[in-house]
């Protein structure tokens, strides 16, 4: 008898394996110690094919080989027709399994216990009942099977059946509960499936996939919309009696069903602080979440990590506990900015929505080859002069709530970028104020709309116009961008050259940034925004990137003048807007309007009939060097005299008595949009109704004197 004719049968999938195999070839189950090996009748040779198989006709006259095991009995091999009729259907995948299989061959589900009269194929509507015959080997296995209730404990997270000696779940590493018997009593008969030691490797692989949990609470539709890794948030495991377990499970289910998208983002951000994932915090900030939000008792219970999360903890507390210095610097800055901010757009939400609809209605696309979008209205936002009529304490409150003090300090004191000229800031009354802006990734678009209409780009109207303009006029902007990047690399001595495929890849990345809400934008996008506004944009920004420790990382390249060079000059306005750039953040720089009375400076009121206020914006830095003009062509590039001549063509320029080249920004309160004027008035009414405590006490003393 050749060795190829002797096999052993797997007790799980009934596959006939060769005697040299120590694991099942089909399901990879371990070969039992007392394996019964049978002879394959179809492998005895080519001459034996077709004749009946005789168990005694083995090579050498020997009988089928039986491993020496006193407790093992020979398997009874029934005919194919009887075996096929006695197959049982899996209750999970309806696969027809052989009678000897105690688990489904396809999905490894436990075989359900049926009554002797129940048909294994009764799931089909048209099948006839067949008497259920018990395999003698199965009888033997069931009779000698150990008591799994006492030998295993069920994991409360993934429902895996672990051996009693295991201190934690071998699948999800969840700690073993202290009271194993209580959890065993709480398990239902359906959930108490037996996972053998041989199946651990397969379960570990399956748990790393999308079907890692065999049973989980139902997920609502609003939770399924949140596309992020929620598997890091573990459900709490309960320990107690059966009634307590049921109550605890229902409570956790109710908490999870009440969770909204913002709640999941907040929990994910908390876990992100613990694990050092900054993207989770940015996702929560981008959704408009409150950085100062505290963990509730239900949320701590859902997270189930007492060593990390406590009731009342915020993201800042977690960053301090786990020493996340980089996250702490960002979170503290965010909390200080959101502590008490009240800009006009927040006070009047109805008017703000009307302004957004007005902006969308004023956007049009130019016909012709250069099909760029543009705004039809010229609007410039300025702080109202009525602020100076308020008491000093109220004025301070107004500036604290509407300005970004950190940005103002960085642009004024740490590096002289704005208001460095006393002539401009004081005598010509052209001091610039940095408005507070949200840090949700859309700060550039928000600052542009703040400098013009005084609102945020909440509905991404400006971003959509930016994206469409870049795609519809891609050839025009691509040529300018490529020439400018080539000149910039040569001027700084980089001397690198890219293939056309590399230029195309970089350009595709710039296009993709415009279409992603919350994505950081670059210089090219500012150039396109200048064409949408049909007016120049002047950026006053820091020259170097710095880390939160103050280390210089590189050049920013944002500071300079962006002109709508692809439009005709007659189609554009010469009144620019000003933006400020600090570490990865843009802010709108606006002036305070002049009331037209008294001597408020040389540019106070050139036209008293229209109440026009002029703000002088410097075109040179504090060292009197001309600001760079971005995205010039090869013919437009030249020395400073040529660039100054170009600036005078696109801007209303003049030179002050101190010799500073400036651009005139003209704004008129009467000619401003009525919705913007109404919004600012309603915002000011909040402060007009505030009476300082000092003036109130003085007034009460005066009334007391009059009574006496």
C-alpha positions in Angstrom: 0.0 0.0 0.0 1.5 3.4 -1.0 1.5 6.3 1.3 -0.6 8.3 -1.1 -3.5 6.0 -0.4 -3.7 6.7 3.3 -5.5 9.9 4.6 -6.9 11.3 7.9 -10.3 13.1 8.0 -10.6 16.6 9.5 -13.2 16.7 12.3 -14.4 20.2 11.3 -14.7 20.3 7.5 -14.4 16.5 6.9 -11.6 17.0 4.4 -9.4 13.9 3.7 -5.8 15.0 4.4 -2.6 13.1 3.6 -0.9 11.5 6.6 2.1 13.8 6.4 -0.1 16.9 6.9 -0.1 18.2 10.5 -2.9 20.7 9.7 -6.0 20.4 7.6 -5.3 21.6 4.0 -8.8 23.1 3.7 -9.5 24.9 7.0 -6.0 24.8 8.6 -7.3 23.1 11.7 -4.8 21.2 13.9 -4.6 17.5 13.4 -6.0 15.8 16.5 -3.7 13.5 18.5 -6.0 10.5 18.1 -6.5 10.8 14.4 -8.3 8.0 12.5 -6.6 7.5 9.1 -8.5 5.9 6.3 -7.5 4.7 2.8 -8.5 6.6 -0.3 -9.9 4.0 -2.8 -9.3 6.2 -5.8 -5.5 6.6 -5.4 -4.3 2.9 -5.6 -3.2 3.1 -9.2 -4.4 3.6 -12.8 -5.2 -0.1 -13.2 -7.6 0.0 -10.3 -9.7 2.8 -11.6 -13.3 1.7 -12.1 -13.4 -1.4 -10.0 -15.1 -1.6 -6.6 -13.1 -0.7 -3.5 -12.4 -3.5 -1.0 -11.1 -2.4 2.4 -9.1 -5.6 2.7 -7.4 -5.2 -0.7 -4.6 -2.9 0.6 -1.0 -3.3 -0.3 0.5 -6.0 1.8 -2.8 -7.2 3.0 -2.9 -4.8 5.9 -6.1 -3.2 7.2 -6.7 0.6 7.3 -4.2 2.3 9.6 -5.6 3.3 13.0 -3.6 5.6 15.3 -2.9 4.0 18.7 -5.6 5.7 20.8 -7.7 3.6 23.2 -10.5 6.1 23.1 -10.8 6.4 19.3 -13.3 4.4 17.3 -13.3 3.8 13.5 -15.4 6.2 11.6 -18.4 4.8 9.8 -18.3 5.8 6.1 -21.8 6.0 4.7 -22.7 6.1 1.1 -22.8 9.4 -0.8 -26.6 9.5 -1.2 -27.2 9.0 2.5 -24.6 11.6 3.4 -26.0 14.1 1.0 -29.6 13.6 2.3 -28.5 14.2 5.9 -26.6 17.4 5.3 -27.5 20.3 7.6 -28.1 23.9 6.5 -26.2 26.7 8.2 -28.5 29.2 9.9 -26.2 32.1 8.9 -25.1 31.4 5.3 -27.5 28.5 4.4 -24.5 26.4 3.2 -25.2 22.6 3.2 -22.6 21.0 5.5 -21.8 17.3 5.9 -23.4 15.6 9.0 -20.0 15.1 10.7 -19.2 18.9 10.6 -19.9 20.6 13.9 -19.2 24.0 12.3 -20.1 25.5 9.0 -17.4 25.1 6.4 -18.0 28.5 4.9 -18.6 30.9 7.8 -17.5 28.8 10.8 -20.8 29.3 12.6 -21.7 26.9 15.3 -24.2 24.2 14.3 -27.5 24.7 16.0 -29.0 21.9 18.0 -32.1 20.4 16.3 -34.7 18.0 17.4 -34.4 14.5 16.0 -37.4 15.0 13.8 -36.2 18.3 12.3 -34.9 18.2 8.8 -31.4 19.7 8.1 -32.7 21.1 4.9 -36.0 22.5 6.2 -34.9 26.0 5.4 -36.0 25.4 1.8 -39.6 25.8 1.1 -39.8 23.0 -1.4 -37.6 20.4 0.3 -39.1 17.3 1.8 -38.4 16.4 5.4 -35.7 13.8 5.9 -35.2 11.9 9.0 -32.2 13.2 11.0 -29.6 10.5 11.6 -26.9 11.1 14.2 -23.4 10.3 13.1 -21.8 7.9 15.7 -18.6 9.9 15.6 -20.6 13.0 16.5 -22.2 11.1 19.3 -18.8 10.2 20.6 -17.5 13.8 20.2 -20.6 15.3 22.0 -20.3 12.7 24.8 -16.6 13.5 25.4 -16.8 17.3 24.8 -15.7 19.3 27.8 -18.1 21.7 29.6 -17.5 24.9 27.6 -19.3 27.0 30.1 -16.7 26.3 32.7 -13.7 26.2 30.3 -14.4 29.5 28.4 -15.3 33.1 29.2 -17.0 35.4 26.6 -15.4 38.7 25.8 -17.9 41.6 26.3 -16.4 43.5 23.4 -16.0 41.1 20.5 -18.0 38.0 22.0 -14.9 35.8 21.5 -14.9 32.6 23.6 -11.6 32.6 25.5 -10.1 29.8 27.6 -10.5 30.2 31.3 -6.7 30.7 31.9 -6.6 33.7 29.4 -6.3 37.0 31.3 -7.3 39.0 28.3 -9.1 38.4 25.0 -6.8 36.9 22.4 -8.7 38.8 19.7 -9.1 42.4 20.9 -6.9 42.3 24.1 -9.8 43.4 26.3 -9.2 42.5 30.0 -11.0 39.5 31.4 -13.9 40.5 33.7 -13.5 39.7 37.3 -16.9 37.9 37.6 -16.8 35.3 34.8 -19.8 33.3 36.0 -22.1 36.4 35.9 -21.2 37.1 32.3 -21.6 33.5 31.4 -25.1 33.5 32.8 -25.9 36.7 30.9 -24.9 35.2 27.5 -27.7 33.8 25.4 -27.6 30.4 23.8 -27.1 32.0 20.3 -24.1 34.1 21.3 -22.2 31.4 23.1 -20.5 29.9 20.1 -17.4 27.9 20.6 -14.2 29.1 18.9 -11.5 26.4 19.2 -7.9 26.9 19.8 -7.2 26.0 16.2 -9.3 28.9 14.9 -7.5 31.7 16.7 -5.2 32.6 13.9 -8.1 32.9 11.5 -10.1 35.0 13.9 -7.2 37.4 14.4 -7.0 38.0 10.7 -10.7 38.5 10.4 -10.8 40.9 13.3 -8.3 43.2 11.5 -10.7 43.5 8.6 -14.0 45.4 8.5 -15.9 42.5 10.2 -13.8 42.7 13.3 -16.8 42.6 15.7 -19.1 39.7 15.4 -21.9 41.5 17.1 -22.3 45.2 17.7 -25.1 47.5 18.7 -27.1 48.9 15.8 -25.8 52.1 14.2 -28.1 54.9 13.4 -28.0 56.7 10.0 -26.6 59.9 11.4 -23.7 57.9 12.9 -23.0 56.1 9.7 -22.5 59.4 7.8 -19.4 60.2 9.9 -16.5 58.7 8.0 -13.7 58.2 10.5 -12.1 55.5 12.6 -14.6 55.0 15.5 -13.1 51.6 16.4 -10.7 53.3 18.7 -13.6 54.3 20.9 -14.4 51.2 22.9 -17.7 50.3 24.6 -17.6 49.8 28.3 -17.8 46.2 29.5 -20.2 45.4 32.3 -19.8 43.1 35.2 -22.7 42.0 37.4 -25.8 39.9 37.5 -27.9 39.1 34.5 -30.4 41.9 35.2 -27.6 44.4 35.8 -26.0 43.4 32.5 -29.1 43.9 30.5 -29.8 47.3 32.1 -26.2 48.4 31.4 -26.3 47.2 27.8 -29.5 49.1 27.2 -28.0 52.2 28.8 -25.0 52.1 26.5 -27.2 51.5 23.5 -29.3 54.6 24.4 -26.2 56.7 24.8 -24.8 55.6 21.5 -28.2 56.3 19.7 -28.3 59.8 21.1 -24.8 60.6 19.8 -24.7 63.1 16.9 -21.9 63.6 14.3 -20.4 66.4 16.4 -20.4 64.2 19.5 -18.5 61.4 17.6 -16.0 64.0 16.3 -15.4 65.2 19.8 -14.9 61.7 21.2 -12.6 60.9 18.3 -10.6 64.1 19.0 -10.2 63.1 22.7 -8.9 59.7 21.6 -6.7 61.6 19.0 -5.1 63.6 21.8 -4.3 60.4 23.7 -2.9 58.7 20.7 -1.1 61.8 19.2 -3.4 62.1 16.2 -3.6 65.8 15.2 -5.9 65.0 12.2 -8.7 64.0 14.6 -8.5 67.4 16.4 -8.4 69.3 13.0 -11.5 67.4 11.9 -13.3 68.4 15.1 -12.2 72.0 14.7 -13.3 72.1 11.0 -16.8 71.0 12.0 -17.1 74.1 14.2 -16.7 72.2 17.5 -16.1 73.9 20.8 -12.5 73.4 21.9 -13.5 74.1 25.5 -16.1 71.3 25.6 -16.0 69.0 28.6 -16.4 65.3 28.8 -19.7 64.2 30.3 -20.3 61.1 32.5 -22.0 59.3 29.6 -19.1 60.0 27.2 -16.5 58.8 29.8 -18.6 55.7 30.2 -18.7 55.2 26.5 -14.9 55.7 26.1 -14.3 53.2 28.9 -10.7 54.3 29.7 -10.7 55.5 33.3 -6.9 55.9 33.3 -7.2 58.5 30.4 -10.6 60.2 30.5 -12.3 61.9 33.5 -15.6 63.7 33.7 -15.1 67.5 33.0 -11.9 67.0 31.1 -11.4 69.1 27.9 -8.9 68.6 25.1 -6.5 70.9 26.9 -6.6 68.7 30.0 -5.9 65.6 28.0 -3.0 67.3 26.2 -1.5 68.3 29.5 -2.0 64.8 31.0 -0.3 63.1 28.0 2.3 65.8 27.5 1.2 66.7 23.9 3.1 70.0 23.7 2.5 70.6 20.0 -1.3 70.0 20.4 -1.3 72.1 23.6 0.0 75.2 21.9 -2.6 74.9 19.2 -5.5 74.3 21.6 -4.5 77.1 24.0 -4.4 79.5 21.1 -7.8 78.4 20.0 -9.3 78.6 23.4 -8.0 82.1 24.0 -9.4 83.3 20.7 -12.8 81.7 21.3 -13.1 82.9 24.9 -15.2 85.9 24.1 -15.6 86.9 20.5 -18.5 88.7 18.9 -18.2 89.9 15.4 -21.1 91.5 13.4 -21.8 88.3 11.5 -22.5 86.5 14.8 -25.0 89.0 16.1 -27.2 89.1 13.0 -27.6 85.6 11.6 -30.6 86.6 9.4 -28.8 89.5 7.8 -25.7 87.4 7.4 -27.7 84.8 5.4 -29.1 87.6 3.2 -25.6 88.9 2.6 -24.5 85.4 1.5 -27.4 85.1 -0.9 -26.5 88.6 -2.2 -22.9 87.5 -2.8 -24.0 84.4 -4.7 -26.3 86.5 -6.8 -23.5 89.0 -7.7 -21.2 86.2 -8.9 -21.1 86.0 -12.7 -18.9 84.2 -15.3 -17.2 86.1 -18.0 -18.0 85.0 -21.5 -15.1 84.3 -23.9 -11.8 82.5 -23.7 -11.0 83.7 -20.2 -14.2 82.4 -18.5 -13.4 83.5 -15.0 -16.0 84.3 -12.3 -16.2 87.9 -11.0 -18.2 90.0 -8.5 -20.3 92.8 -9.7 -20.3 94.8 -6.5 -17.5 96.8 -4.9 -17.8 96.6 -1.1 -15.1 97.4 1.5 -15.7 96.7 5.2 -14.4 99.2 7.7 -14.9 99.5 11.4 -17.6 102.2 12.2 -16.4 105.5 13.6 -19.1 105.4 16.2 -16.9 103.1 18.3 -14.9 106.1 19.4 -18.1 107.7 20.8 -18.5 104.8 23.3 -17.0 105.0 26.8 -13.3 103.9 27.1 -14.3 100.7 28.9 -16.9 99.8 26.3 -14.4 100.5 23.5 -11.9 98.1 25.1 -14.6 95.5 25.2 -15.5 96.0 21.5 -11.9 95.7 20.4 -11.4 92.6 22.6 -14.4 90.9 20.9 -13.9 91.9 17.3 -10.1 91.9 17.0 -7.5 89.2 17.1 -5.1 90.5 19.7 -2.5 87.8 19.1 -2.3 88.5 15.4 -2.2 92.3 16.0 0.7 91.9 18.4 2.6 89.6 16.1 2.3 91.9 13.1 2.9 95.1 15.1 5.4 94.3 17.9 7.2 91.0 17.2 8.0 92.1 13.6 7.1 95.6 12.2 4.8 94.5 9.3 1.8 96.8 9.8 1.4 100.2 11.4 5.2 100.7 11.4 4.9 104.2 10.1 3.6 106.8 12.6 2.8 109.1 9.7 0.3 106.6 8.2 -1.0 105.2 11.5 -1.5 108.5 13.3 -1.4 111.6 11.1 -3.1 110.1 8.1 -5.4 108.0 10.3 -4.7 104.7 8.3 -4.2 102.3 11.2 -5.0 98.7 10.3 -6.9 96.4 12.6 -6.7 92.6 12.4 -10.2 91.1 12.6 -10.7 87.8 14.5 -11.1 84.9 12.1 -11.9 81.3 12.6 -9.1 78.7 12.1 -11.1 76.0 10.2 -8.9 75.8 7.1 -10.9 78.4 5.2 -9.2 81.4 6.8 -8.1 82.8 3.5 -11.5 82.8 2.0 -13.0 84.0 5.3 -10.6 86.9 5.5 -11.3 88.0 1.9 -15.1 88.2 2.6 -14.4 89.8 5.9 -12.4 92.6 4.3 -15.2 93.1 1.7 -18.6 92.1 3.2 -17.8 91.5 6.8 -18.9 87.8 6.9 -17.4 84.3 6.6 -17.4 82.0 3.6 -19.6 79.6 5.6 -21.4 78.2 2.6 -18.2 77.9 0.5 -19.6 80.2 -2.2 -16.3 81.9 -2.7 -14.5 78.5 -2.7 -16.7 77.2 -5.4 -16.1 80.3 -7.5 -12.4 79.8 -6.9 -12.5 76.1 -7.9 -14.6 76.8 -11.1 -12.4 79.7 -12.2 -9.3 77.6 -11.8 -10.7 74.8 -13.9 -12.4 76.8 -16.6 -9.3 79.1 -17.0 -6.7 76.5 -16.2 -4.5 77.3 -19.2 -4.3 81.0 -18.4 -3.4 80.6 -14.7 -1.1 77.6 -15.4 1.1 79.7 -17.7 1.4 82.5 -15.1 2.1 80.1 -12.3 4.7 78.1 -14.2 6.6 81.2 -15.3 6.5 82.7 -11.8 7.8 79.5 -10.1 10.6 79.1 -12.7 11.7 82.7 -12.1 11.5 82.3 -8.3 13.7 79.2 -8.3 16.3 80.9 -10.4 16.3 84.2 -8.4 17.0 82.3 -5.2 19.7 80.3 -6.8 17.9 76.9 -6.7 18.5 76.3 -10.4 16.2 73.3 -10.7 14.3 72.3 -13.7 11.2 70.1 -13.8 9.8 67.9 -16.6 6.4 68.8 -17.9 4.9 65.8 -16.2 6.1 67.1 -12.8 4.7 70.6 -13.5 1.4 69.0 -14.4 1.4 67.0 -11.2 2.1 70.1 -9.1 -0.6 72.0 -10.9 -3.1 69.1 -10.4 -2.4 69.4 -6.6 -3.2 73.1 -6.6 -6.4 72.4 -8.4 -7.4 69.7 -5.9 -6.8 72.1 -2.9 -9.4 74.5 -4.3 -12.1 71.8 -4.4 -11.5 70.6 -0.8 -13.4 72.5 2.0 -10.9 73.2 4.8 -7.8 72.6 2.7 -5.0 75.2 3.1 -4.6 77.4 0.0 -1.5 78.9 -1.6 -0.3 82.0 -3.5 -1.9 80.9 -6.7 -5.3 80.9 -5.1 -4.8 84.5 -3.9 -4.0 85.4 -7.4 -7.2 83.9 -8.6 -9.2 85.6 -5.9 -7.9 89.0 -7.1 -9.5 88.2 -10.4 -12.8 87.2 -8.8 -12.8 90.5 -6.8 -11.5 92.5 -9.8 -9.3 94.4 -7.4 -5.7 94.1 -6.0 -5.0 92.2 -2.8 -2.1 93.3 -0.6 -0.8 90.7 1.9 1.2 91.9 4.8 2.7 88.8 6.3 5.7 87.3 8.3 8.6 86.3 6.1 9.5 83.0 7.8 7.7 79.9 8.9 8.2 79.3 12.6 7.4 76.4 14.9 5.5 76.8 18.1 8.9 76.9 19.8 10.0 79.9 17.7 12.3 78.0 15.4 12.6 79.2 11.8 11.5 76.6 9.3 11.5 78.5 5.9 10.2 81.3 3.8 6.5 82.0 3.6 6.4 83.7 0.2 2.9 85.2 0.9 3.7 88.8 1.4 3.3 91.1 -1.6 0.8 92.5 -4.1 -1.5 90.3 -6.2 -2.9 92.1 -9.3 -5.7 90.9 -11.6 -3.3 90.9 -14.5 -5.4 88.7 -16.8 -8.3 91.2 -16.8 -8.3 94.5 -18.7 -7.4 97.4 -16.5 -10.7 99.2 -17.4 -12.6 96.2 -16.0 -11.0 96.3 -12.6 -11.2 98.6 -9.5 -8.0 100.2 -8.2 -9.1 100.1 -4.5 -7.3 97.2 -2.9 -8.0 95.1 0.2 -5.4 94.2 2.8 -4.9 90.8 4.4 -2.5 89.8 7.2 -0.6 86.5 7.3 0.8 84.9 10.5 1.8 81.3 11.2 -0.5 79.4 8.8 -3.3 81.8 9.3 -4.9 84.7 7.4 -6.7 87.7 8.9 -8.6 90.6 7.4 -6.9 94.0 7.9 -9.4 96.8 8.0 -9.3 100.5 8.9 -11.7 102.6 10.9 -13.9 104.9 8.8 -13.7 108.6 9.1 -16.7 110.6 10.0 -15.8 113.6 7.8 -15.7 116.1 10.6 -12.7 117.8 12.1 -9.1 117.3 11.1 -8.6 113.5 11.1 -5.7 113.5 8.7 -4.7 114.3 5.2 -6.8 111.4 3.8 -9.8 112.0 6.0 -12.4 113.2 3.6 -11.6 114.1 0.0 -15.3 114.2 -1.0 -17.6 115.4 1.7 -20.7 114.9 -0.4 -20.1 111.1 -0.7 -18.4 110.8 2.7 -15.5 108.9 1.1 -12.9 107.6 3.5 -9.4 106.9 2.2 -7.0 104.5 3.9 -3.3 104.7 2.8 -1.8 101.2 2.5 2.0 101.1 2.2 3.5 99.4 -0.8 6.9 99.1 0.9 8.0 97.3 4.0 9.5 98.8 7.2 12.9 98.8 5.4 11.5 100.9 2.6 11.8 98.0 0.1 9.1 97.6 -2.5 6.7 94.8 -2.0 6.9 91.9 -4.5 4.3 91.8 -7.2 3.4 88.1 -7.7 2.9 86.2 -10.9 4.5 88.6 -13.4 5.3 87.3 -16.8 8.8 87.4 -18.3 8.1 90.7 -20.1 6.7 92.3 -16.9 9.6 91.3 -14.7 12.4 93.8 -14.2 13.9 96.2 -11.6 12.0 98.0 -8.9 11.3 101.0 -11.2 9.4 98.8 -13.7 7.4 97.2 -10.9 6.6 100.5 -9.3 5.4 101.7 -12.7 3.2 98.6 -12.9 1.8 99.3 -9.5 0.9 102.8 -10.4 -1.1 101.5 -13.4 -3.2 99.1 -11.4 -3.5 101.1 -8.2 -4.2 104.7 -7.1 -0.8 105.5 -5.7 0.8 108.5 -4.1 3.9 109.3 -2.1 3.4 110.8 1.4 5.4 113.7 2.9 7.6 111.1 4.6 8.4 109.5 1.2 6.3 106.4 1.6 4.8 104.9 -1.5 1.1 104.1 -0.6 -2.0 102.8 -2.4 -5.3 104.5 -1.6 -8.2 102.3 -0.5 -11.5 104.2 -0.9 -14.6 103.3 1.0 -17.9 105.0 1.6 -20.4 104.3 4.2 -23.3 105.8 2.2 -22.3 103.9 -0.9 -21.7 100.6 1.0 -24.2 97.8 0.7 -27.3 98.5 2.8 -27.3 95.0 4.3 -23.8 95.4 5.5 -24.6 98.8 7.0 -27.7 97.4 8.7 -25.7 94.5 10.1 -23.0 96.8 11.6 -25.7 99.0 13.2 -27.4 96.1 14.9 -24.0 95.0 16.1 -23.2 98.4 17.6 -26.5 98.6 19.3 -25.4 95.9 21.7 -22.6 98.1 22.9 -24.5 101.3 23.0 -26.8 99.8 25.6 -23.9 99.0 27.9 -23.3 101.5 30.6 -20.0 101.3 32.4 -20.1 100.7 36.2 -18.2 103.9 36.9 -20.6 106.1 35.0 -23.6 104.3 36.5 -22.3 105.0 40.1 -21.6 108.6 39.2 -25.1 109.1 37.9 -26.6 107.6 41.0 -24.6 110.0 43.2 -25.8 112.9 41.1 -29.4 111.9 41.6 -28.9 111.6 45.3 -27.4 115.1 45.4 -30.4 116.5 43.5 -32.8 114.8 46.0 -31.0 116.4 48.9 
